[in-house]
Amino acid sequence: MLYHKLLENQSQCSFALLLDPEKLNVSKVNELCTRALAFGVDTILLGGSLVSTDVSEIAKNIKSNSSLPLILFPGSALQYTPHVDAMLFLTLISGRNPEFLIGNHIQVAMRIKGGQVEIIPTGYILIDGGVTTSVQYISNTKPIPANKPDIAVATAVAGELLGLKVIYLEAGSGAQSPVPPAIIEKVRANVSIPLIVGGGLRSPQQLRDAKNAGASMVVVGTAAEENPYQLELLVAAIKK
């Protein structure tokens, strides 16, 4: 089980490569999968806030080109596909939009019940990254201010008490600034479940800061998509 592996190895921060179906073609999938295997990426996440392409076909393409675990990171119920190893079943607990608290979940619940895809209930917390991101616009929710760590902590604790298995701190794709280490550190000190951190992570130092603050997994998408040659340096930043 991928969740049990993440739970048992929280002190050893892992690296996830996020692939957005809207930004991929066959040749780019092949290139990124090859580099991910070569440079020590631990997991591939697949998903985005606005996806109009066939996620199933892309998932099958990734699986045929990579032996790495593939986890669906869906922006909505429409992105569900059984051609993955696991799915982050996201509840946007920092927002108040019922569609992203329970509405999307109802739409897809019967499709995933009893299936072969491992389901990982995840509390998704959006932190202000300095710009209006796609997830903020699509979900119609406000991010938690980056200078309000206590709100982020209380939200994460509430998620754990509700029975969620993972907390995902997200600044949003293309964020100007990643989740501040101070928020990561304070959330880590108050929850016992795995802590995923993504959005705006572009430099080795930012990745090291997230790891040292307590992230169980760091997620990089835009930086690797824009410059696949940088992937080796980014992975190495948390592997040393």
C-alpha positions as CSV (number, residue, x, y, z in Angstrom):
1,M,0.0,0.0,0.0
2,L,1.4,3.4,-1.0
3,Y,-0.1,5.1,2.0
4,H,1.5,2.7,4.4
5,K,4.9,3.3,2.7
6,L,4.4,7.1,3.1
7,L,3.3,6.7,6.7
8,E,6.3,4.6,7.6
9,N,8.8,6.8,5.9
10,Q,7.7,10.2,7.0
11,S,11.1,11.1,8.3
12,Q,12.6,10.4,4.8
13,C,11.2,13.1,2.6
14,S,10.2,11.7,-0.8
15,F,10.1,13.4,-4.2
16,A,7.0,13.5,-6.4
17,L,6.9,14.7,-10.0
18,L,3.5,16.3,-10.9
19,L,2.4,15.9,-14.5
20,D,-0.4,18.1,-15.8
21,P,-2.3,16.3,-18.6
22,E,-3.0,19.6,-20.3
23,K,0.8,20.2,-20.8
24,L,1.8,16.8,-22.0
25,N,2.3,15.0,-25.3
26,V,3.7,11.6,-25.9
27,S,7.3,12.7,-26.4
28,K,7.2,14.8,-23.2
29,V,5.7,12.0,-21.2
30,N,8.5,9.7,-22.4
31,E,11.2,12.2,-21.6
32,L,10.0,13.1,-18.1
33,C,9.4,9.4,-17.2
34,T,12.9,8.5,-18.4
35,R,14.4,11.3,-16.4
36,A,12.3,10.5,-13.3
37,L,13.5,7.0,-13.2
38,A,17.1,8.0,-13.8
39,F,17.3,10.7,-11.2
40,G,15.5,9.0,-8.3
41,V,12.0,10.4,-8.4
42,D,9.9,8.3,-5.9
43,T,6.4,8.9,-7.2
44,I,4.5,10.5,-10.2
45,L,1.4,12.5,-9.5
46,L,-1.1,13.1,-12.4
47,G,-3.7,15.9,-12.5
48,G,-4.5,19.6,-12.7
49,S,-7.1,22.1,-11.9
50,L,-8.5,22.4,-15.5
51,V,-8.2,19.2,-17.6
52,S,-10.0,18.7,-20.9
53,T,-7.8,15.9,-22.2
54,D,-8.3,12.1,-21.7
55,V,-6.7,11.4,-18.3
56,S,-7.0,7.6,-18.8
57,E,-5.0,7.6,-22.0
58,I,-2.2,9.7,-20.4
59,A,-2.2,7.5,-17.3
60,K,-1.8,4.3,-19.5
61,N,1.0,6.0,-21.4
62,I,2.8,6.9,-18.2
63,K,2.4,3.3,-16.8
64,S,3.8,1.9,-20.0
65,N,6.9,4.2,-19.8
66,S,7.5,4.0,-16.0
67,S,7.7,1.6,-13.2
68,L,7.2,4.3,-10.6
69,P,4.0,4.5,-8.5
70,L,1.4,6.6,-10.3
71,I,-1.0,8.6,-8.1
72,L,-4.0,10.5,-9.4
73,F,-4.2,14.1,-8.1
74,P,-7.6,15.1,-9.4
75,G,-8.9,18.6,-9.8
76,S,-12.5,17.3,-10.0
77,A,-14.5,14.0,-10.2
78,L,-14.3,14.1,-14.0
79,Q,-10.6,13.3,-13.8
80,Y,-11.0,9.9,-12.2
81,T,-9.4,7.0,-14.0
82,P,-8.8,3.4,-12.8
83,H,-5.5,3.3,-14.7
84,V,-3.5,4.5,-11.7
85,D,-2.1,2.9,-8.5
86,A,-3.7,5.2,-6.1
87,M,-5.8,8.4,-5.8
88,L,-5.6,11.3,-3.5
89,F,-9.2,11.7,-2.5
90,L,-9.0,15.4,-1.9
91,T,-11.2,17.4,0.4
92,L,-10.4,21.2,0.2
93,I,-10.7,21.8,3.9
94,S,-9.3,25.3,3.8
95,G,-12.2,26.4,1.6
96,R,-16.0,26.6,2.1
97,N,-17.1,25.5,-1.4
98,P,-19.4,22.5,-0.8
99,E,-18.5,21.0,-4.3
100,F,-14.9,20.6,-3.1
101,L,-15.8,19.5,0.4
102,I,-18.2,16.7,-0.6
103,G,-20.0,17.4,-3.9
104,N,-17.3,16.0,-6.2
105,H,-16.8,13.0,-3.9
106,I,-20.5,12.0,-4.2
107,Q,-20.2,12.1,-8.0
108,V,-17.4,9.6,-8.1
109,A,-17.9,7.5,-5.0
110,M,-19.7,4.6,-6.6
111,R,-17.2,4.4,-9.4
112,I,-14.3,4.0,-7.1
113,K,-15.9,1.8,-4.4
114,G,-14.6,-1.7,-4.5
115,G,-12.2,-0.9,-7.3
116,Q,-8.5,-1.7,-7.5
117,V,-7.3,1.9,-7.0
118,E,-5.9,2.6,-3.5
119,I,-7.9,5.6,-2.1
120,I,-6.0,8.0,0.2
121,P,-8.3,10.5,2.0
122,T,-6.4,13.8,1.8
123,G,-7.0,17.2,3.5
124,Y,-6.1,19.8,0.9
125,I,-5.1,23.2,2.3
126,L,-4.5,26.1,0.0
127,I,-1.9,28.7,1.2
128,D,-1.5,32.1,-0.5
129,G,1.4,31.9,-3.0
130,G,1.4,35.5,-4.0
131,V,-0.8,35.2,-7.2
132,T,-4.3,34.0,-8.0
133,T,-3.7,30.4,-9.0
134,S,-5.8,28.0,-11.1
135,V,-6.9,26.0,-8.1
136,Q,-8.0,29.2,-6.3
137,Y,-10.0,30.4,-9.3
138,I,-11.6,27.0,-10.2
139,S,-12.5,26.1,-6.7
140,N,-13.8,29.6,-5.9
141,T,-12.1,29.5,-2.5
142,K,-9.7,31.9,-0.7
143,P,-6.3,30.7,0.3
144,I,-5.1,30.9,3.9
145,P,-2.8,34.0,4.2
146,A,0.9,33.0,4.3
147,N,1.4,35.0,7.5
148,K,-1.3,33.2,9.4
149,P,0.3,29.8,10.4
150,D,-2.2,29.3,13.3
151,I,-5.1,29.1,10.8
152,A,-3.2,26.5,8.7
153,V,-2.4,24.5,11.9
154,A,-6.0,24.5,13.2
155,T,-7.3,23.5,9.7
156,A,-4.8,20.6,9.5
157,V,-5.6,19.4,13.0
158,A,-9.3,19.5,12.2
159,G,-8.6,17.4,9.1
160,E,-6.7,14.8,11.1
161,L,-9.5,14.7,13.7
162,L,-12.0,14.1,10.9
163,G,-10.1,11.0,10.0
164,L,-8.2,12.2,6.9
165,K,-5.0,10.3,6.3
166,V,-2.8,12.9,4.7
167,I,-2.5,16.7,4.8
168,Y,-1.5,18.5,1.5
169,L,-0.2,22.0,1.9
170,E,-0.5,23.7,-1.5
171,A,0.6,27.1,-2.7
172,G,-0.9,26.4,-6.2
173,S,0.7,25.7,-9.6
174,G,2.8,28.6,-10.7
175,A,2.8,30.3,-7.3
176,Q,5.3,33.1,-6.8
177,S,6.2,31.8,-3.4
178,P,6.0,28.3,-2.0
179,V,4.4,27.4,1.3
180,P,6.5,29.1,4.0
181,P,8.7,26.8,6.0
182,A,7.2,28.3,9.2
183,I,3.8,27.0,8.3
184,I,5.2,23.5,7.3
185,E,7.1,23.3,10.6
186,K,4.1,24.3,12.8
187,V,1.7,22.0,11.0
188,R,4.2,19.1,11.3
189,A,4.5,19.7,15.0
190,N,0.7,19.4,15.4
191,V,-0.3,16.4,13.2
192,S,1.0,12.9,13.1
193,I,-0.2,12.0,9.6
194,P,2.0,12.4,6.4
195,L,2.5,16.0,5.2
196,I,2.7,16.7,1.4
197,V,3.9,20.1,0.3
198,G,3.7,21.5,-3.3
199,G,3.3,24.6,-5.4
200,G,5.9,27.1,-6.2
201,L,8.9,24.8,-5.4
202,R,11.4,25.8,-8.1
203,S,14.9,25.8,-6.5
204,P,17.0,23.2,-4.6
205,Q,17.0,25.5,-1.5
206,Q,13.3,25.7,-1.4
207,L,13.0,22.0,-1.5
208,R,15.6,21.6,1.3
209,D,13.7,24.2,3.3
210,A,10.4,22.2,2.9
211,K,12.2,18.9,3.8
212,N,13.9,20.4,6.9
213,A,10.6,21.9,8.0
214,G,9.0,18.5,8.1
215,A,7.5,17.7,4.7
216,S,7.0,13.9,4.2
217,M,6.8,14.5,0.4
218,V,7.6,17.4,-1.8
219,V,5.8,17.9,-5.2
220,V,7.4,19.6,-8.2
221,G,5.5,20.2,-11.4
222,T,6.0,23.5,-13.3
223,A,9.8,23.7,-12.6
224,A,10.3,20.2,-14.2
225,E,7.9,20.8,-17.0
226,E,9.6,24.1,-18.0
227,N,13.1,22.6,-17.7
228,P,13.4,18.8,-17.5
229,Y,17.1,19.1,-17.3
230,Q,16.7,20.7,-13.8
231,L,15.0,17.7,-12.4
232,E,18.2,16.0,-11.4
233,L,19.3,18.9,-9.3
234,L,15.8,19.2,-7.6
235,V,15.7,15.5,-6.7
236,A,19.3,15.6,-5.4
237,A,18.3,18.5,-3.1
238,I,16.3,16.2,-0.9
239,K,18.2,13.0,-1.4
240,K,21.4,14.2,0.2
